[in-house]
Every structure is written in C-alpha cells, then in structure tokens.
Amino acid sequence: MSVVDEVKQRIDIVDLVGQYVPLQRAGRNFKALCPFHTERTPSFMVFPERQSWHCFGACGSGGDVFTFLMKRENVEFGEALRLLAERAGVTLGGRSDPQEDARRQRLREANEAAAQYFHQALLSSSAGQLARDYLASRGLDEATVEGFQLGYSLPAWDALKGHLMGRGFSEEELLTAGLLVEGERGGYDRFRGRLMFPIRDERGRVAGFGARALDDSEPKYLNTTQTPIFDKGAILYALDRAKEQIRRQEMAVIVEGYMDVIAAHQHGLGNVVASMGTSLTERQVNLLKRYTRNLALALDADVAGSEATLRGIQVAADALDKTSVPVPDWRGVIRHQDVLAADIRVISLPEGKDPDDVIRSDPEDWRRLTAEAKPVLDHLFEAVTARLDMSKPRERSRAVGELLPLVGAVSDQVVRAHYLQRLARMAQVDEETLRLQLRRRGGGRGPEAEGEPPSGPPREPREEFCLALLLRHPDLRERGLALSPELLTMAENRELLEAWRQEPHVDALRQGLLEELREQFERILEKDLPLYEPRELALAFDDCVWRMEQRKLALEKQVSASLLAEDEKEAGSERLVEIARQVWQSGTPPEDGTPDGALEAAAMLIEDTERGSRIHRRLIQRRKKGIHGASQEGEEP
C-alpha cells in the first residue's frame, strides 16, 4: 500500500470535513452549505462510502480528503499530504525529522508536568475539595484516583501557566500543547475549576486532557484541542491500561465516558475503553485490531438508534479485517466474497442507566449483560421496532427505511438473506419488493452484483485507465490537455494529470514527481491496455471521458432527487396532505403530475379501501417506470 493510500485509509472524510463545516445526515451521505462559495440551501455533499465530496452548486468542486484540504487551506498537494500524514500518524518516505521529534517530546513533557500539577491540586488544595467530594459521591477509591492520576484545575486564570513556565516551558510550547488559550494579553489557562482526566496514548504517554465542569459551566466536558500529539479520533481512553486484558479476554468493550471506564476498571473489568463521547473512528478501531477482532459497544437505549451510533458501528465493520470465502452464484460460477472476520456486538443497557450506573450497582449484572450482548442487527431490529407501532403501514414503512440500508450493507450473502427475510416478514411485504428497493439505493452488495470487493481505500479504475492512455500514447496529448481535472475525484490522479500537462515525457515526469506519488504513477503506467488502432485509440479515450462525465451527471441527479425529497418532507408535508385529501375525495387514480409524496399520503389515508389500493398500485407503476428509464439512460456498465 502506498503512503497516499495509507493516509486515505486512516483519515475519514466525514471527520475531516466535519471539522470545518457542520454536516447533516442525508440518507447514507451528509450535506452542508458549501464552504467554498456562498449559498442559502445545502448543495455540498460528503459520501462516506466513496470517501469523496462534491458541491452540486455554483463552484462544482469535488474530490477526496486531499483535494478538500488543498482547497480549504490553499496549499499544494505535497503540503496537504504532509498535514494529513501527520494527523494520521504516517511517516512520509521513512524520513524522521530530529527537530520535529524533539518538539513533540517537549509537548509530552509539558503534558506530563501538567498532569502531575493537576493531581497534586486535587489531593491537597482547598479548592480541590469540591472535586474530592464529587469523586467520593461516585464511589471512586484512593487507588483508582491515583492509578488514573485524576486531577483538578484551579479556578485562577494563570495558575498552570505560572507553574509550568517556572519549570522552563515557554508560552509558545504551552499554547501548542493545548494547555493555554491565546488571548489579547497573552496565553491563559484552558482548563479552570474542572475535574481533570489525563488522556494517554497507547504507550501510556499523556497526550491531552478531558475536563468535567463541577458546576453549571458550559460545556460540561472540555477536551484538549487537536495538537501535534493529540487527535481525539485516534486515541481510546484507557487503552494503555486495558490492552493486556483485551488480549487475554479476546474482547474489547467500548463505552462513551471517562467515568464509565474508571468504574469498570475499579471493579475488575479491565477490558473496557472509551471513545470519549464520540462515535468510533476507523483509526480507533485500527488500534483495537492489534489486540482483538471482537468488539462490544455499550450503548443506552436512547443512543442505540442515533446516527452517530449507526455510523460508529459501520466504521467498525469497515475497519475490521475480512476473509475471502468462495460463494457460488445461481449459475454455478464461483466468486470470492469478503466476510467480516470479527464479531461486533451491542450491550443493551437498562433504560435510563449508563455503564457507570450498572457497574457500581452490580458488577455481576454488567458481566451478564456483556455475555448476552447481541449481534448489531438483532439489536437494531429490536430498537427500531420497539419505538414504532408495527400494526400501522406507515410505521412499517419507516422501519423499512431505517433498517433496509443496514441489511444492504451486510457483505455476507447468507447473513444478508436472513435479515432480508426477517425484515420482509416484519414489514408484511414480499422479499422481492425489498430487493428492488435495495437495488434502487445501491445496496445490492452480493457477489452477483460486484464480484470480489476491493480492499483498501476506494479506487477509480476509469480515471486510471484514462491516465494510462495519456502516459502511453503521446498522440492523445491534445485531448488530454482538454480534459477537465474536475472529472477526476482522486487527488493523486489530478496531480499526475497536472504533472503530465507540464511534462509529457515519461522519464522526465517520473523524476519530477513527489516520491509519494511514484508508486501510483508506476502502477498506472504498467496497467494492461488493449491494443488500439489510432482511430480506436481516440475513441477509447473519448468514451472513457464521456463515461466519467455521465458518472458525474448521474451522481448529481441522484443527489438532487434525494435533497428534493428531503425538502418536500421537511417543508411540504401540509401541501402533500392537502393534495392527498383531494385525491381521496375524488375517488379516482391521480394524474401523472401528482407528487409521489401525495400519492403515498393518499394511499395511507384510504389504505383500507379499493381506492387506496388503486392509488398505491399507480405509485408503484410510476416508480417502476422511473427505475427502468434510469437504468436505460444513466447506468454505467
């Protein structure tokens, strides 16, 4: 795997973009106001499955994690690669900068000194009595407080600053470490009057802090901002203490909060770590992969159905290793399919209780709940159906809308078939109806649909084919110069195209490339290509470009339809209900101009009558026409 691919695999595009703009869920994707131009309605989309983004508004930009950072920070590819590699913990070209290593070491030393200072303030200061009383009320003993080096930050604005600068640390170092905040008159303490939780990396080194307010101050929890040694998405709280127990028990239990972890360890449950209040990230799962392939997520009943939780579950499934198994299709052809070589389960907690409550009340009850942890989909089926009235068609439709994408994401053909049957029985529809919906959603992931799934970050074979033609056939230069870089979604492919425009000779091009791009360059250059006649060569290139344009148009059409449906759902429900009432009063099948939403509403309003059945059939016929039309016009081979 190239260093560029490794960085892509470790950096999640949703996490990266979410640091710059607030993202909203839009089906399986996310939407936002475009950060690159002014707009009133969201046209900026992030696609987690493809690890890409695109603006369907005025600027029309798009790409991957590299292109986003390049455009947002106004930097070149090499600088974006350096920044993302540092964030992902990837060393570029095996190089190590002694000065950078020394700077990081100073930041760790500053954090270690701060942890000791906070700990002593908790144990001995008069102001720390508030924190001591709180810890006593939570049932923590002295050994636990000492073992986790819990602390207290004094309310003064510069108590920590004065202490650490007196020990030789500069204000700049303390700002870089995230211990101070820049003010008009210089830096001041970030943490004041809070219970302090040192956050250590996998090797036990203090990388940052979590801080809990002990009064009504907001936010309730405050964390160190991202620094050269602290990235919240790449650290699991208490992994340094839990890793050996995780290895021995062959199970990692993931909770959300610091106190959940501390209570677990105090009661002898040493395989518990925390994601620190956020959904799991791929980098966190990659840390756990070193010790176990078995994960149990402890989620309360309210959180279990949240988007953050569903995303965390999907991230875990995507990040854990898979094994390839032979699967015959209906024709008897053997294909290989990836099956998750791991076990992800969900611990269902009593309503209104978090792990800390359960553990302190009865540790044995926690062990029982852990042993009874359910497979993810079993838990989600129960969570969704428990809050819906499954006797009503509209509620059953909602259940299908929430659960079908999750069933479609299952890569194991047998397991997917099991849950599809279960969902069909629950929704009181036939399985073929659900399979049709899966195909419309792009959720058919069986071997008959895809063949062997790719490993590693998503690739774009059409882009690579196009570049291979340009590199191998100088006669295509005029056409290549007219190729729009916006059609290439991968930043490294865009960089290679731009470099080729500047230097068409392969040997000179190779010498001028960044070292990190050479592996991609050589792989594309060695790509197997058909033998083309001159005229066929130009047609092959033009056809490839045309298909990339069609891919972009199809994606725009798909996203536009999705956003329109959401807008109608949010803003047009009253209008649709009014149309539905008119349809109901007329007693006749609607005209083709009636919105789909109104047809569905009308069918629901008169669901027990023959008129309702006719309207529902008209809706299905119209949608089938739309599906067939799309497959004939825009489907890629």
C-alpha positions as CSV (number, residue, x, y, z in Angstrom):
1,M,0.0,0.0,0.0
2,S,1.4,3.4,-1.0
3,V,1.8,6.1,1.6
4,V,-1.0,8.1,-0.1
5,D,-3.4,5.1,0.2
6,E,-2.3,4.6,3.9
7,V,-3.2,8.2,4.7
8,K,-6.5,7.8,2.9
9,Q,-7.3,4.7,4.9
10,R,-6.6,6.3,8.2
11,I,-8.3,9.7,7.5
12,D,-12.1,9.6,7.4
13,I,-13.5,12.2,5.1
14,V,-16.6,12.8,7.3
15,D,-14.4,13.5,10.4
16,L,-12.1,15.8,8.3
17,V,-14.8,17.9,6.6
18,G,-16.9,17.9,9.9
19,Q,-14.1,20.0,11.5
20,Y,-14.7,22.8,9.0
21,V,-18.4,22.7,8.4
22,P,-21.5,21.3,10.3
23,L,-22.7,18.2,8.5
24,Q,-26.3,16.9,8.4
25,R,-27.3,13.4,7.6
26,A,-28.9,13.0,4.1
27,G,-29.7,9.3,3.7
28,R,-26.4,7.4,3.6
29,N,-24.5,10.6,3.0
30,F,-24.0,14.0,4.6
31,K,-24.9,17.5,3.3
32,A,-23.8,21.1,4.3
33,L,-23.6,24.6,3.0
34,C,-20.6,24.7,0.7
35,P,-17.5,26.1,2.4
36,F,-16.2,27.4,-0.9
37,H,-19.0,29.7,-2.0
38,T,-22.0,31.5,-0.5
39,E,-25.3,29.7,-0.7
40,R,-28.6,29.5,1.2
41,T,-29.5,25.9,0.7
42,P,-27.1,23.0,1.1
43,S,-25.5,21.7,-2.1
44,F,-22.3,20.3,-0.7
45,M,-22.3,16.5,-0.2
46,V,-20.0,14.1,1.5
47,F,-20.1,10.4,0.5
48,P,-18.6,8.2,3.3
49,E,-18.7,5.0,1.1
50,R,-16.6,6.6,-1.7
51,Q,-14.6,8.8,0.7
52,S,-15.3,11.7,-1.5
53,W,-17.1,15.1,-1.6
54,H,-18.8,17.2,-4.2
55,C,-20.5,20.6,-4.5
56,F,-23.6,20.5,-6.7
57,G,-23.9,24.2,-6.5
58,A,-22.1,27.2,-8.1
59,C,-18.5,26.1,-7.6
60,G,-18.9,22.5,-8.8
61,S,-15.8,21.3,-6.9
62,G,-15.2,17.8,-5.7
63,G,-12.6,15.3,-4.8
64,D,-11.2,13.4,-1.8
65,V,-9.6,14.3,1.6
66,F,-6.5,15.7,-0.2
67,T,-8.4,18.0,-2.6
68,F,-10.7,19.2,0.3
69,L,-7.7,20.2,2.4
70,M,-5.9,21.7,-0.5
71,K,-8.8,23.9,-1.4
72,R,-9.7,24.8,2.2
73,E,-6.2,25.7,3.3
74,N,-5.0,26.9,0.0
75,V,-2.0,24.5,-0.1
76,E,-0.4,22.3,-2.7
77,F,-0.7,18.5,-2.8
78,G,2.7,18.0,-1.0
79,E,1.7,20.2,1.9
80,A,-1.7,18.6,2.2
81,L,-0.1,15.2,2.2
82,R,2.3,16.3,5.0
83,L,-0.5,17.7,7.1
84,L,-2.8,14.7,6.7
85,A,0.1,12.2,7.2
86,E,0.9,14.0,10.5
87,R,-2.7,13.8,11.5
88,A,-2.9,10.1,10.6
89,G,0.5,9.2,12.2
90,V,2.0,8.1,8.9
91,T,5.8,8.8,8.3
92,L,6.5,10.1,4.8
93,G,9.2,8.2,2.9
94,G,10.6,6.7,6.0
95,R,12.0,10.1,6.9
96,S,12.3,11.3,10.5
97,D,12.9,14.9,11.5
98,P,15.0,15.1,14.6
99,Q,13.8,18.7,15.3
100,E,10.2,17.6,15.0
101,D,10.8,14.6,17.3
102,A,12.3,16.9,19.9
103,R,9.4,19.3,19.6
104,R,6.9,16.5,20.2
105,Q,8.9,15.3,23.1
106,R,8.7,18.7,24.8
107,L,4.9,18.8,24.3
108,R,4.6,15.4,26.0
109,E,6.8,16.6,28.9
110,A,4.6,19.7,29.3
111,N,1.5,17.5,29.5
112,E,3.1,15.1,32.0
113,A,4.1,18.1,34.2
114,A,0.5,19.4,33.9
115,A,-0.9,16.0,34.9
116,Q,1.2,15.9,38.0
117,Y,0.3,19.5,38.9
118,F,-3.5,18.8,38.4
119,H,-3.2,15.6,40.5
120,Q,-1.5,17.4,43.4
121,A,-4.1,20.2,43.3
122,L,-6.8,17.5,43.6
123,L,-5.2,15.8,46.6
124,S,-4.0,18.8,48.6
125,S,-5.6,22.2,47.6
126,S,-8.5,23.6,49.5
127,A,-10.2,24.5,46.2
128,G,-10.0,20.8,45.2
129,Q,-12.4,19.8,48.0
130,L,-15.3,20.2,45.5
131,A,-13.7,17.7,43.2
132,R,-12.8,15.3,46.0
133,D,-16.4,15.3,47.2
134,Y,-17.6,14.6,43.7
135,L,-15.3,11.6,43.3
136,A,-16.4,10.3,46.6
137,S,-20.0,10.6,45.6
138,R,-19.2,8.5,42.5
139,G,-17.7,5.8,44.7
140,L,-14.1,6.0,43.5
141,D,-11.4,4.9,45.9
142,E,-8.0,6.3,46.5
143,A,-6.2,3.6,44.5
144,T,-8.4,4.4,41.4
145,V,-7.9,8.1,41.7
146,E,-4.1,7.5,42.0
147,G,-4.0,4.9,39.2
148,F,-5.8,7.2,36.7
149,Q,-3.9,10.3,38.0
150,L,-7.2,12.2,38.2
151,G,-6.7,15.9,38.9
152,Y,-8.2,19.3,39.5
153,S,-7.5,22.6,37.6
154,L,-7.6,25.6,39.9
155,P,-10.1,28.4,39.1
156,A,-7.3,31.0,38.6
157,W,-6.7,32.2,35.0
158,D,-2.9,31.6,35.0
159,A,-2.2,29.0,37.8
160,L,-1.0,26.3,35.4
161,K,0.8,28.8,33.2
162,G,2.8,30.2,36.0
163,H,3.7,26.8,37.4
164,L,4.9,25.4,34.0
165,M,6.7,28.5,32.9
166,G,8.5,28.4,36.2
167,R,9.7,24.9,35.2
168,G,11.2,26.1,32.0
169,F,8.4,25.7,29.4
170,S,7.8,28.6,27.1
171,E,4.4,30.1,26.5
172,E,4.6,29.0,22.8
173,E,5.1,25.4,23.9
174,L,2.1,25.5,26.2
175,L,-0.1,27.0,23.5
176,T,1.0,24.3,21.1
177,A,0.3,21.6,23.7
178,G,-3.3,22.9,24.1
179,L,-2.8,23.8,27.7
180,L,-3.2,27.6,27.1
181,V,-5.6,29.6,25.1
182,E,-4.4,32.6,23.1
183,G,-5.8,35.9,24.5
184,E,-5.3,39.6,23.7
185,R,-2.8,39.9,26.6
186,G,-1.1,36.5,26.0
187,G,-2.0,32.9,26.8
188,Y,-4.2,31.9,29.7
189,D,-5.2,28.5,31.2
190,R,-7.6,26.5,29.0
191,F,-8.8,24.4,32.0
192,R,-10.1,26.2,35.1
193,G,-12.1,24.8,38.0
194,R,-12.6,21.4,36.5
195,L,-12.1,17.7,37.3
196,M,-9.2,16.6,35.1
197,F,-8.8,13.3,33.2
198,P,-5.3,12.8,31.7
199,I,-5.7,11.1,28.3
200,R,-2.8,8.8,27.5
201,D,-1.9,7.3,24.2
202,E,-1.4,3.5,23.6
203,R,2.1,3.7,25.1
204,G,0.9,5.4,28.3
205,R,2.2,9.0,27.5
206,V,-0.1,11.9,28.4
207,A,-1.3,13.4,25.1
208,G,-4.1,15.6,26.3
209,F,-6.9,16.1,28.8
210,G,-10.6,15.8,29.3
211,A,-12.1,18.2,31.8
212,R,-15.5,18.0,33.5
213,A,-17.3,21.0,34.9
214,L,-18.3,20.7,38.6
215,D,-21.0,23.5,38.4
216,D,-23.3,24.8,35.7
217,S,-20.5,25.9,33.4
218,E,-20.7,25.0,29.7
219,P,-19.6,22.9,28.0
220,K,-19.9,20.1,30.6
221,Y,-16.9,18.4,29.1
222,L,-14.0,20.2,27.6
223,N,-11.2,18.4,25.8
224,T,-7.7,19.4,24.6
225,T,-7.9,20.8,21.0
226,Q,-6.0,18.9,18.3
227,T,-2.3,19.2,18.7
228,P,0.8,17.6,17.1
229,I,0.5,14.8,19.8
230,F,-3.3,14.7,20.4
231,D,-6.0,13.7,18.0
232,K,-9.2,12.7,19.7
233,G,-10.2,10.4,16.8
234,A,-7.0,8.4,17.1
235,I,-6.9,7.7,20.8
236,L,-9.1,5.5,23.0
237,Y,-9.3,6.4,26.7
238,A,-7.5,3.9,29.0
239,L,-6.3,1.6,26.1
240,D,-2.8,1.8,27.7
241,R,-4.3,0.1,30.8
242,A,-6.8,-2.2,29.1
243,K,-4.8,-3.6,26.2
244,E,-3.5,-6.7,28.0
245,Q,-6.9,-7.6,29.4
246,I,-8.4,-7.1,25.9
247,R,-5.9,-9.5,24.5
248,R,-6.5,-12.1,27.3
249,Q,-10.3,-11.9,27.2
250,E,-10.3,-11.6,23.4
251,M,-12.9,-8.9,23.7
252,A,-12.9,-5.1,23.8
253,V,-15.8,-3.3,25.4
254,I,-16.3,0.3,24.2
255,V,-18.2,2.8,26.2
256,E,-18.6,6.6,25.9
257,G,-17.4,8.3,29.0
258,Y,-14.4,8.6,31.3
259,M,-16.3,7.7,34.4
260,D,-17.7,4.5,32.7
261,V,-14.2,3.3,32.1
262,I,-12.9,4.2,35.6
263,A,-15.8,2.5,37.3
264,A,-15.3,-0.7,35.2
265,H,-11.5,-0.9,36.0
266,Q,-12.1,-0.3,39.7
267,H,-14.5,-3.3,39.8
268,G,-12.1,-5.6,37.9
269,L,-13.5,-5.2,34.4
270,G,-10.2,-4.3,32.7
271,N,-11.1,-4.7,29.1
272,V,-13.1,-1.5,28.9
273,V,-12.1,1.6,26.9
274,A,-13.9,4.8,25.9
275,S,-14.4,6.7,22.6
276,M,-14.7,9.8,24.8
277,G,-18.3,10.8,23.8
278,T,-18.0,10.4,20.0
279,S,-18.8,7.7,17.6
280,L,-16.0,5.3,16.8
281,T,-13.4,6.2,14.1
282,E,-11.5,3.9,11.8
283,R,-8.2,4.9,13.5
284,Q,-9.6,3.9,16.9
285,V,-10.8,0.5,15.5
286,N,-7.3,0.0,13.9
287,L,-5.8,0.4,17.4
288,L,-8.0,-2.3,18.8
289,K,-7.3,-4.6,15.9
290,R,-3.9,-5.2,17.3
291,Y,-5.4,-6.9,20.4
292,T,-8.8,-8.4,19.3
293,R,-11.3,-8.7,16.5
294,N,-14.2,-8.9,18.9
295,L,-15.9,-5.6,19.9
296,A,-18.9,-5.0,22.2
297,L,-20.4,-1.5,22.2
298,A,-22.2,-0.5,25.4
299,L,-25.0,1.9,24.4
300,D,-28.0,3.1,26.3
301,A,-31.5,2.7,24.8
302,D,-31.7,6.3,23.7
303,V,-28.4,6.3,21.9
304,A,-28.7,3.0,20.2
305,G,-30.7,4.3,17.3
306,S,-28.8,7.6,16.8
307,E,-27.0,8.4,13.6
308,A,-23.6,8.7,15.5
309,T,-24.0,5.2,16.8
310,L,-25.0,3.7,13.5
311,R,-22.0,5.4,11.9
312,G,-19.7,4.0,14.6
313,I,-21.0,0.5,14.0
314,Q,-20.4,0.8,10.3
315,V,-17.0,2.3,10.8
316,A,-16.1,-0.7,13.0
317,A,-17.3,-3.2,10.4
318,D,-15.4,-1.4,7.6
319,A,-12.2,-1.2,9.5
320,L,-12.0,-4.7,10.9
321,D,-10.4,-7.4,8.8
322,K,-12.3,-9.6,6.3
323,T,-11.6,-13.0,5.0
324,S,-12.3,-14.2,1.4
325,V,-14.6,-17.2,1.0
326,P,-15.8,-18.9,-2.2
327,V,-19.5,-18.4,-3.0
328,P,-21.3,-20.0,-5.9
329,D,-23.9,-17.8,-7.7
330,W,-27.1,-19.1,-9.3
331,R,-25.2,-20.1,-12.5
332,G,-22.8,-22.2,-10.5
333,V,-19.9,-19.7,-11.1
334,I,-17.6,-19.5,-8.1
335,R,-16.8,-16.0,-6.9
336,H,-14.9,-14.9,-3.8
337,Q,-16.6,-12.7,-1.3
338,D,-15.3,-10.8,1.7
339,V,-16.8,-11.8,5.0
340,L,-16.1,-10.0,8.3
341,A,-13.5,-11.9,10.3
342,A,-14.7,-10.4,13.5
343,D,-17.6,-10.2,15.9
344,I,-19.3,-6.8,16.7
345,R,-22.0,-6.9,19.4
346,V,-24.1,-4.4,21.3
347,I,-24.7,-4.5,25.0
348,S,-28.2,-3.4,25.8
349,L,-28.4,-1.4,29.0
350,P,-31.5,-0.9,31.2
351,E,-33.4,2.2,30.2
352,G,-32.1,5.4,31.9
353,K,-28.8,3.8,33.0
354,D,-25.3,4.2,31.7
355,P,-22.4,1.7,32.2
356,D,-21.2,3.5,35.3
357,D,-24.7,3.1,37.0
358,V,-24.9,-0.6,36.2
359,I,-21.3,-1.4,37.2
360,R,-21.4,0.4,40.6
361,S,-24.8,-1.1,41.3
362,D,-24.0,-4.7,40.5
363,P,-20.7,-5.7,38.6
364,E,-22.1,-9.2,38.1
365,D,-25.1,-7.7,36.3
366,W,-22.7,-6.0,33.9
367,R,-20.9,-9.3,33.3
368,R,-24.2,-10.9,32.4
369,L,-25.2,-8.0,30.1
370,T,-21.8,-8.3,28.4
371,A,-22.2,-12.1,27.9
372,E,-25.7,-11.6,26.5
373,A,-24.6,-8.9,24.0
374,K,-26.5,-9.2,20.7
375,P,-25.3,-9.0,17.1
376,V,-25.6,-5.5,15.9
377,L,-28.5,-6.1,13.5
378,D,-30.5,-8.0,16.1
379,H,-30.1,-5.1,18.5
380,L,-31.1,-2.5,15.9
381,F,-34.1,-4.5,14.7
382,E,-35.4,-4.6,18.3
383,A,-34.5,-0.9,19.0
384,V,-36.3,0.3,15.9
385,T,-39.5,-1.9,16.2
386,A,-39.8,-1.1,19.9
387,R,-40.5,2.6,19.2
388,L,-42.8,2.1,16.3
389,D,-46.3,0.7,16.0
390,M,-45.8,-2.1,13.6
391,S,-49.6,-2.6,13.1
392,K,-49.7,0.6,11.0
393,P,-48.4,0.5,7.4
394,R,-46.8,4.0,7.7
395,E,-44.8,2.8,10.8
396,R,-43.7,-0.4,9.0
397,S,-42.6,1.8,6.1
398,R,-40.5,3.9,8.5
399,A,-38.9,0.7,9.9
400,V,-38.0,-0.5,6.4
401,G,-36.5,2.9,5.6
402,E,-34.2,2.7,8.7
403,L,-33.3,-1.0,8.6
404,L,-33.0,-1.8,4.9
405,P,-29.8,0.2,4.3
406,L,-28.2,-1.6,7.2
407,V,-29.3,-5.0,5.8
408,G,-27.9,-4.0,2.4
409,A,-24.6,-3.1,4.0
410,V,-24.0,-6.7,5.2
411,S,-21.4,-8.3,2.9
412,D,-22.1,-12.0,4.0
413,Q,-24.6,-13.2,1.5
414,V,-26.2,-15.8,3.8
415,V,-26.5,-13.3,6.7
416,R,-27.9,-10.7,4.5
417,A,-30.6,-13.1,3.2
418,H,-31.5,-14.0,6.8
419,Y,-32.1,-10.4,7.8
420,L,-33.9,-9.6,4.5
421,Q,-36.4,-12.4,5.2
422,R,-36.8,-11.1,8.7
423,L,-37.5,-7.6,7.5
424,A,-39.9,-8.8,4.9
425,R,-42.0,-10.7,7.5
426,M,-41.9,-7.7,9.9
427,A,-43.0,-5.3,7.2
428,Q,-45.6,-7.7,5.7
429,V,-44.2,-7.4,2.2
430,D,-42.5,-9.9,-0.1
431,E,-38.7,-10.1,-0.3
432,E,-38.6,-9.1,-4.0
433,T,-40.0,-5.7,-3.1
434,L,-37.2,-5.1,-0.6
435,R,-34.6,-6.4,-3.1
436,L,-35.9,-3.8,-5.6
437,Q,-35.6,-1.1,-3.0
438,L,-32.0,-2.2,-2.2
439,R,-31.0,-2.0,-5.9
440,R,-32.5,1.5,-6.1
441,R,-30.5,2.5,-3.1
442,G,-27.3,1.0,-4.5
443,G,-27.3,-1.6,-1.7
444,G,-27.0,-4.8,-3.6
445,R,-23.6,-5.9,-2.4
446,G,-23.8,-9.6,-3.1
447,P,-21.2,-11.4,-5.3
448,E,-23.6,-11.5,-8.1
449,A,-23.6,-7.7,-8.1
450,E,-20.0,-6.9,-7.5
451,G,-17.6,-9.8,-7.7
452,E,-14.8,-9.6,-5.2
453,P,-15.0,-6.4,-3.2
454,P,-11.8,-4.3,-3.3
455,S,-9.6,-3.9,-0.3
456,G,-8.1,-0.6,1.0
457,P,-9.2,2.9,0.0
458,P,-11.7,3.3,-2.9
459,R,-10.0,3.4,-6.3
460,E,-11.2,4.8,-9.6
461,P,-10.3,2.4,-12.4
462,R,-11.8,4.6,-15.1
463,E,-9.6,7.5,-14.1
464,E,-6.5,5.3,-14.0
465,F,-7.4,3.9,-17.4
466,C,-7.7,7.4,-18.8
467,L,-4.3,8.4,-17.4
468,A,-2.7,5.2,-18.6
469,L,-3.8,6.1,-22.2
470,L,-2.3,9.6,-21.9
471,L,1.0,8.3,-20.4
472,R,1.4,5.5,-23.0
473,H,0.1,7.3,-26.1
474,P,1.6,10.8,-26.9
475,D,-0.8,11.2,-29.8
476,L,-3.6,11.9,-27.2
477,R,-1.9,14.9,-25.8
478,E,-4.3,17.4,-27.4
479,R,-7.3,15.6,-25.9
480,G,-5.6,15.2,-22.5
481,L,-5.0,19.0,-22.4
482,A,-8.7,19.5,-22.8
483,L,-9.6,17.0,-20.0
484,S,-11.3,18.7,-17.0
485,P,-9.5,17.9,-13.8
486,E,-12.9,18.1,-12.0
487,L,-13.8,14.8,-13.6
488,L,-11.0,13.1,-11.6
489,T,-12.1,12.5,-8.0
490,M,-8.8,11.3,-6.6
491,A,-6.3,14.0,-5.7
492,E,-3.3,11.9,-6.7
493,N,-4.8,11.3,-10.2
494,R,-5.3,15.1,-10.6
495,E,-1.7,15.7,-9.6
496,L,-0.5,13.2,-12.1
497,L,-2.7,14.8,-14.8
498,E,-1.3,18.3,-14.0
499,A,2.3,17.0,-13.9
500,W,1.8,15.3,-17.3
501,R,0.5,18.6,-18.7
502,Q,3.7,20.3,-17.6
503,E,6.0,17.4,-18.7
504,P,4.7,14.8,-21.2
505,H,7.9,12.8,-21.4
506,V,7.6,9.8,-19.1
507,D,11.1,9.7,-17.8
508,A,11.3,13.4,-17.0
509,L,7.9,13.2,-15.5
510,R,8.9,10.4,-13.2
511,Q,11.9,12.3,-11.9
512,G,9.9,15.4,-11.1
513,L,7.2,13.7,-9.2
514,L,6.8,13.7,-5.4
515,E,8.2,10.5,-4.0
516,E,4.8,9.6,-2.5
517,L,3.2,9.7,-6.0
518,R,5.6,7.5,-7.8
519,E,4.0,4.2,-6.7
520,Q,0.7,5.4,-8.2
521,F,2.4,6.6,-11.3
522,E,4.2,3.3,-11.9
523,R,1.1,1.3,-11.3
524,I,-0.9,3.3,-13.8
525,L,2.0,3.2,-16.3
526,E,2.1,-0.6,-16.1
527,K,-1.6,-1.0,-16.4
528,D,-2.7,-3.6,-19.0
529,L,-4.3,-1.9,-22.0
530,P,-5.9,-3.3,-25.2
531,L,-4.0,-2.8,-28.5
532,Y,-5.8,0.0,-30.3
533,E,-5.6,1.3,-33.9
534,P,-5.0,5.1,-34.0
535,R,-8.7,5.8,-34.6
536,E,-9.8,3.3,-32.0
537,L,-7.4,4.9,-29.5
538,A,-9.0,8.3,-29.8
539,L,-12.5,6.7,-29.5
540,A,-11.4,4.7,-26.4
541,F,-10.2,7.9,-24.7
542,D,-13.3,9.9,-25.7
543,D,-15.5,7.1,-24.5
544,C,-13.7,7.0,-21.1
545,V,-14.1,10.7,-20.6
546,W,-17.8,10.5,-21.6
547,R,-18.4,7.8,-19.0
548,M,-16.7,9.9,-16.3
549,E,-19.0,12.8,-17.3
550,Q,-22.0,10.5,-17.2
551,R,-20.9,9.3,-13.8
552,K,-20.8,12.9,-12.5
553,L,-24.2,13.7,-14.1
554,A,-25.8,10.5,-12.6
555,L,-24.5,11.4,-9.2
556,E,-25.8,14.9,-9.5
557,K,-29.2,13.6,-10.5
558,Q,-29.2,11.1,-7.6
559,V,-28.3,13.7,-5.0
560,S,-30.7,16.3,-6.4
561,A,-33.6,13.8,-6.1
562,S,-32.5,12.9,-2.6
563,L,-32.3,16.6,-1.5
564,L,-35.6,17.4,-3.2
565,A,-37.3,14.5,-1.3
566,E,-35.9,15.8,2.0
567,D,-37.1,19.3,1.3
568,E,-40.6,18.1,0.4
569,K,-40.6,16.0,3.6
570,E,-39.5,18.9,5.8
571,A,-41.3,21.8,4.2
572,G,-44.2,20.4,2.1
573,S,-45.9,17.9,4.3
574,E,-49.1,20.1,4.8
575,R,-49.3,20.6,1.0
576,L,-48.9,16.9,0.3
577,V,-51.6,16.1,2.8
578,E,-54.0,18.6,1.2
579,I,-53.4,17.0,-2.2
580,A,-54.0,13.6,-0.7
581,R,-57.3,14.7,0.7
582,Q,-58.3,16.0,-2.8
583,V,-57.3,12.6,-4.3
584,W,-59.3,10.8,-1.6
585,Q,-62.4,13.0,-2.2
586,S,-62.2,12.5,-6.0
587,G,-62.1,8.7,-5.6
588,T,-60.1,8.3,-8.8
589,P,-56.5,7.4,-9.6
590,P,-54.4,10.6,-9.7
591,E,-52.9,12.3,-12.7
592,D,-49.2,11.8,-13.5
593,G,-48.4,15.3,-12.3
594,T,-49.3,14.5,-8.7
595,P,-46.2,14.4,-6.5
596,D,-45.1,10.9,-5.3
597,G,-45.3,12.1,-1.7
598,A,-49.0,13.0,-2.2
599,L,-49.7,9.6,-3.7
600,E,-48.2,7.8,-0.8
601,A,-50.1,10.0,1.7
602,A,-53.4,9.4,-0.2
603,A,-52.8,5.7,-0.2
604,M,-52.2,5.8,3.6
605,L,-55.3,8.0,4.2
606,I,-57.6,5.5,2.4
607,E,-55.5,2.4,2.9
608,D,-58.4,0.1,3.8
609,T,-60.4,0.8,0.6
610,E,-60.2,-0.3,-3.0
611,R,-59.4,3.3,-4.0
612,G,-56.4,3.3,-1.7
613,S,-55.1,0.1,-3.4
614,R,-55.5,1.6,-6.9
615,I,-53.6,4.7,-5.9
616,H,-50.9,2.6,-4.3
617,R,-50.6,0.5,-7.5
618,R,-50.3,3.7,-9.6
619,L,-47.5,4.9,-7.3
620,I,-45.6,1.6,-7.8
621,Q,-46.1,1.6,-11.5
622,R,-44.8,5.2,-11.8
623,R,-41.7,4.4,-9.7
624,K,-41.0,1.3,-11.8
625,K,-41.1,3.4,-14.9
626,G,-38.6,5.8,-13.4
627,I,-36.3,2.9,-12.4
628,H,-36.4,1.4,-15.9
629,G,-35.8,4.7,-17.5
630,A,-32.8,5.4,-15.3
631,S,-31.3,2.0,-16.0
632,Q,-31.6,2.6,-19.7
633,E,-30.2,6.1,-19.7
634,G,-27.7,6.5,-17.0
635,E,-26.5,3.2,-15.8
636,E,-22.7,2.6,-16.0
637,P,-21.6,-0.8,-17.4
